[in-house]
């Protein structure tokens, strides 16, 4: 018994090896990015834990300044909600806001209402883009200070007694005539005191607001450098009570706050997205194919010519394209007949060249009258006429070959 020869597989599905070869590059890149992100998060989580928390002994915590204030009779209390901070405002209280940019407009309205006439002091630590709505007339500059340690260069007694301090951070444009500007960098101050009273000397009776561009003087690991300790103690120890406000996501004031999605994204993600975009463009340029001649590619499957013709015929039938099908049949027949009757391939589709040569070659004269309609006639009206046309063209070609 004979067996039909095995044909190549017609499956177009890629093998597991092909899938791995195509995907291993992006997968390796993704793994590297994830590992890098986890490593950075692990390193930064250790450094950021307890940041500006008066209970934390970490390098970026503020327990040292809290203990120094306690030795001088200043009681430090930590609050995490807007209502607690607003309720604590008073003439004998210094309110420190550790992360002003995290507060919503509603939270700031509540705090400003509570502290405006309280006679106490409000200290804002490194407010950035939100500084103008927190303290009218004080706007953060986009470029931070190029130096960390700066000199006071102002008449504020607390700054002069402290001397040089690590206030280099945000710089501020000041449009408030009563404000005192200290520790300038590039002509812009990094510490601003705005009195609540009608003049700059009404500190004790009417209270004030102090904006400092960097949290450096409050960190545990910087408190013993330069005049950081002196500046911190004078700014935070002018009242017997210090309320240390650490904004929290559990604050009830956040319920119903009108914040956009972009307000919830850390500012660093902007640069991260830009870097990822640049990396994507570079990767696309690296992987792009250069323009050049076509390269022959091995087909994944072997297809019989008869299957191709049958598939194309079914497409024509599905689209009711009898005109295109008839034209394809007539064109192919004329192309094959032309060299058989001595007509140049360039003249195969010219009736005046092909028809006389065919009429002279055919042995049955009756075919002569029907040749123009058969080879150059109108499209058939239905499928039966198309089938008859194909049979007639096939018969004509066989007769020419045997004549």
C-alpha positions in Angstrom: 0.0 0.0 0.0 1.4 3.4 -1.0 1.2 6.3 1.3 0.7 9.9 0.2 3.8 12.0 0.7 3.8 14.0 3.9 3.3 17.7 3.3 4.9 20.4 5.4 2.9 21.6 8.4 0.4 24.3 7.5 0.2 25.6 11.1 1.1 29.3 11.4 1.3 29.2 15.2 4.9 30.1 16.5 6.7 27.6 18.5 7.6 28.1 22.2 11.2 28.7 21.2 10.2 31.4 18.7 8.0 33.1 21.3 10.8 33.1 23.8 13.3 34.5 21.2 11.0 37.4 20.4 10.0 38.2 23.9 13.2 37.7 25.8 14.5 41.2 25.1 11.5 43.1 26.4 11.2 40.7 29.3 14.8 41.1 30.4 14.4 44.9 30.1 11.3 44.7 32.2 13.0 42.6 34.9 15.9 45.1 35.1 13.5 48.0 35.5 11.6 46.2 38.2 14.7 45.2 40.1 16.0 48.7 39.8 12.7 50.2 41.1 12.7 47.8 44.0 16.3 48.6 44.9 15.7 52.3 44.8 12.5 52.0 46.8 14.3 49.9 49.4 17.1 52.4 49.7 14.9 55.4 49.8 12.4 53.8 52.2 15.2 53.5 54.8 16.3 57.1 54.2 12.8 58.6 54.2 11.4 56.8 57.2 10.4 59.3 59.9 11.2 62.3 57.7 10.6 65.5 59.8 9.0 63.5 62.5 9.9 64.9 66.0 9.6 61.4 67.4 12.1 59.8 64.9 15.8 59.4 65.6 16.5 58.6 61.9 18.9 61.0 60.1 16.0 62.8 58.4 13.9 62.8 61.6 13.6 65.8 64.0 13.8 64.2 67.4 17.0 66.1 68.3 15.4 69.5 67.9 12.3 68.4 69.8 14.5 67.3 72.8 16.4 70.6 72.7 13.1 72.5 72.8 11.9 70.3 75.6 15.0 71.3 77.7 14.0 74.9 77.2 10.4 74.3 78.4 8.7 74.1 75.0 6.2 71.3 74.8 6.0 69.5 71.3 2.8 67.9 70.3 2.3 65.9 67.0 -1.0 66.2 65.1 -2.0 64.6 61.9 -5.3 66.3 61.0 -6.3 69.8 59.9 -8.9 70.1 62.6 -6.4 69.3 65.3 -3.9 71.8 63.9 -6.5 74.5 63.6 -7.9 73.9 67.1 -4.4 74.2 68.6 -3.7 77.7 67.1 -3.4 80.4 69.7 -1.1 83.2 70.9 1.1 80.8 72.9 1.5 78.3 70.0 3.9 77.7 67.1 2.3 75.7 64.4 4.8 73.9 62.1 3.5 72.4 58.9 5.9 69.7 57.7 4.6 69.2 54.2 2.6 72.2 53.0 2.3 71.1 49.4 0.3 68.1 50.4 -2.6 70.2 51.7 -5.7 71.0 49.7 -7.2 74.4 49.2 -9.9 73.6 51.7 -7.3 72.5 54.3 -5.3 75.7 53.9 -8.4 77.9 54.1 -9.2 76.2 57.4 -5.7 76.7 58.8 -5.4 80.3 57.6 -8.8 81.2 59.2 -7.6 79.7 62.5 -4.2 81.3 62.5 -4.8 84.7 61.0 -5.8 86.4 64.3 -4.5 83.9 66.7 -1.3 85.8 67.6 0.8 82.7 67.2 3.5 81.7 64.7 3.1 79.5 61.7 6.2 77.9 60.2 6.0 76.4 56.7 8.8 74.0 55.9 9.9 74.1 52.2 6.6 75.0 50.5 7.0 74.8 46.7 4.4 75.6 44.0 1.7 76.1 46.7 3.5 78.9 48.5 1.6 81.7 46.9 -1.7 80.4 48.1 -0.4 79.6 51.5 1.3 83.0 52.1 0.0 85.8 49.7 2.9 87.7 48.3 5.4 84.9 48.6 6.0 82.8 45.4 8.4 79.9 45.0 11.0 80.3 42.2 11.3 77.3 39.8 15.1 77.1 40.2 16.3 75.9 43.7 19.3 77.4 45.5 22.6 76.3 44.1 24.1 76.3 47.6 23.1 74.5 50.8 24.7 76.7 53.4 23.9 80.4 53.2 24.5 83.6 55.2 21.6 85.5 56.9 22.2 89.0 55.2 19.1 90.5 56.8 18.0 92.4 60.0 16.0 89.5 61.5 17.5 89.0 65.0 17.0 85.2 64.9 18.9 84.9 61.6 21.7 87.2 62.8 22.2 85.3 66.0 22.2 81.9 64.2 24.6 83.0 61.4 25.1 80.6 58.5 22.5 77.8 58.2 21.5 75.1 55.7 18.5 76.9 54.3 19.5 76.4 50.7 16.4 74.9 48.9 13.4 76.8 47.5 13.9 80.4 46.8 11.1 82.9 46.9 9.9 86.0 45.1 8.5 88.4 47.8 5.9 91.0 46.9 4.9 91.7 50.5 6.3 95.1 51.7 6.2 94.1 55.4 8.1 90.9 54.9 11.7 90.3 56.1 13.8 88.3 53.7 16.9 86.4 54.8 19.5 83.9 53.6 19.5 85.0 49.9 20.7 82.9 47.1 21.1 84.5 43.7 19.2 87.6 44.9 16.2 85.6 46.2 15.7 84.8 49.9 15.3 81.2 51.2 13.7 82.3 54.5 10.9 84.8 54.7 9.0 86.2 57.7 5.6 87.8 57.1 4.1 89.6 60.2 0.3 89.3 60.7 0.1 92.9 62.1 0.1 96.2 60.3 3.9 96.5 60.5 7.0 94.4 60.7 7.5 94.9 64.4 4.1 93.5 65.5 5.5 90.0 66.1 4.6 89.2 69.7 1.1 90.7 69.7 -0.2 89.7 66.2 1.9 86.7 65.3 3.6 85.9 62.1 4.3 83.3 59.4 7.8 82.0 58.6 8.6 80.3 55.3 11.9 78.4 55.2 13.0 76.9 51.9 14.7 73.8 53.2 14.1 71.4 56.1 17.8 71.0 56.5 18.1 72.9 59.9 15.5 70.5 61.4 17.2 67.2 60.5 18.9 65.2 63.1 22.1 64.7 61.1 22.4 68.4 60.4 21.4 70.0 63.6 25.0 70.3 64.9 26.2 72.0 61.7 26.7 75.7 61.3 23.9 77.7 63.0 21.2 75.1 62.3 20.4 74.4 65.9 20.3 78.1 66.9 18.0 79.0 63.9 15.7 76.0 64.6 15.4 76.8 68.3 14.6 80.4 67.7 12.0 79.8 65.0 10.2 77.0 66.9 10.9 78.1 70.5 9.3 81.6 70.6 6.1 80.2 72.2 5.7 77.6 75.0 3.7 75.3 72.8 4.8 73.7 69.5 2.2 71.9 67.4 4.0 69.7 64.8 1.5 69.1 62.0 2.4 66.0 59.8 -0.3 65.8 57.1 -1.9 62.3 56.8 -4.1 60.6 54.2 -6.4 59.6 57.1 -7.3 63.3 57.6 -11.1 63.7 57.5 -10.6 67.0 55.7 -9.6 65.1 52.6 -13.1 63.6 52.2 -14.8 65.4 49.3 -11.7 67.5 48.6 -11.7 68.7 45.0 -8.3 67.4 43.8 -7.3 66.4 40.3 -5.6 63.2 39.5 -2.3 65.0 38.8 -2.3 66.4 42.3 -2.0 62.9 43.7 1.0 62.0 41.6 4.4 62.9 43.1 6.4 65.6 41.2 9.2 63.1 40.6 7.0 61.1 38.3 7.1 63.9 35.7 10.8 63.4 35.2 10.5 59.6 35.4 7.9 59.7 32.6 10.1 62.0 30.5 13.0 59.6 30.9 10.9 56.6 30.0 9.6 58.5 26.9 13.2 59.2 25.8 14.2 55.6 26.4 11.2 54.4 24.4 12.2 56.6 21.4 15.8 55.4 21.6 14.7 51.8 21.7 12.4 52.3 18.7 15.2 53.8 16.7 17.5 51.0 17.8 15.0 48.3 16.7 13.8 50.1 13.6 14.6 48.3 10.3 16.8 50.1 7.8 15.4 50.9 4.4 16.9 48.7 1.7 16.2 45.9 -0.9 13.6 43.3 0.0 15.0 40.2 1.7 13.5 36.9 0.7 11.9 35.2 3.7 11.1 31.6 4.1 7.4 31.0 4.2 6.2 29.3 7.4 3.9 27.0 5.4 3.7 25.4 2.0 0.6 26.1 -0.1 -0.4 24.4 -3.3 -1.1 26.6 -6.3 -4.5 25.0 -6.7 -5.4 26.0 -3.1 -4.3 29.6 -3.8 -6.5 29.7 -6.9 -9.4 28.2 -5.1 -9.1 30.6 -2.3 -9.0 33.6 -4.6 -12.0 32.3 -6.5 -14.0 32.0 -3.3 -13.1 35.6 -2.4 -14.3 36.8 -5.8 -17.5 34.8 -5.4 -18.2 36.2 -1.9 -17.8 39.7 -3.2 -19.8 39.0 -6.4 -16.8 40.3 -8.4 -17.6 38.4 -11.6 -16.1 41.3 -13.7 -12.8 41.0 -11.9 -12.8 37.2 -12.1 -13.6 37.2 -15.8 -10.9 39.8 -16.4 -8.4 37.7 -14.5 -9.3 34.6 -16.5 -9.1 36.4 -19.9 -5.8 38.2 -19.0 -4.2 34.9 -18.0 -5.4 33.2 -21.2 -4.2 36.0 -23.5 -0.8 36.0 -21.8 -0.4 32.2 -22.4 -1.8 32.2 -25.9 0.3 35.1 -27.3 3.7 33.2 -27.5 1.9 30.2 -28.9 0.7 32.2 -32.0 3.8 34.2 -32.4 2.6 37.5 -30.8 4.9 39.6 -28.6 4.1 39.5 -24.9 3.7 43.3 -25.1 1.0 42.9 -27.7 -0.8 40.0 -26.0 -3.7 42.3 -24.8 -4.1 44.2 -28.1 -7.1 42.8 -30.1 -5.6 44.0 -33.4 -2.5 41.9 -32.9 -3.8 38.8 -31.1 -7.1 38.1 -32.8 -5.7 37.8 -36.4 -2.9 35.5 -35.2 -5.4 33.2 -33.4 -7.8 33.1 -36.4 -5.0 32.0 -38.7 -3.8 29.3 -36.2 -7.2 27.7 -35.4 -8.3 24.9 -37.6 -12.1 25.5 -37.1 -13.1 28.7 -38.8 -16.3 29.0 -36.7 -14.2 30.1 -33.7 -13.1 33.1 -35.5 -16.3 35.1 -35.1 -16.5 34.4 -31.4 -12.9 35.2 -30.5 -13.4 39.0 -29.8 -16.3 38.3 -27.4 -14.5 35.4 -25.8 -11.2 37.2 -25.1 -12.3 40.8 -24.9 -16.0 40.8 -24.3 -18.2 42.1 -21.5 -18.3 40.5 -18.1 -20.7 37.6 -17.6 -24.0 38.3 -16.0 -24.2 35.4 -13.5 -22.1 32.6 -12.0 -23.2 30.1 -14.7 -22.0 32.4 -17.5 -18.7 32.9 -15.6 -18.3 29.1 -15.4 -19.1 28.7 -19.1 -16.5 31.5 -19.9 -13.9 29.6 -18.0 -14.7 26.4 -19.8 -14.6 28.1 -23.2 -11.2 29.7 -22.5 -9.8 26.4 -21.4 -11.1 24.7 -24.6 -9.6 27.5 -26.7 -6.2 27.2 -25.1 -6.2 23.4 -25.6 -7.1 23.7 -29.2 -4.4 26.3 -29.9 -1.8 24.1 -28.2 -2.8 21.0 -30.3 -3.2 22.8 -33.6 
